[in-house]
Amino acid sequence: MTFEELASKIKKIDFCMLSSNNGAGKISSRPMSNNRDVDYDGDF
């Protein structure tokens, strides 16, 4: 799969959950949206 193909697939997903670990073992999650603004230019 090329990056352009991946960007095309990601554009169809409206939101995801970003999870992080605070170092003490607690995991926090927050919703994120790309607002369907995904154009491949090396980053997302």
Residue pairs with C-beta under 8 A, 6 or more apart in sequence:
3 40
3 42
4 40
6 40
7 38
7 39
7 40
7 44
10 34
10 38
10 44
11 34
11 36
11 38
13 34
14 33
14 34
14 36
15 31
15 32
15 33
15 34
16 31
16 32
17 29
17 30
17 31
17 32
18 29
18 30
18 31
18 32
19 27
19 28
19 29
20 27
20 28
20 29
21 27
22 28
34 44
38 44
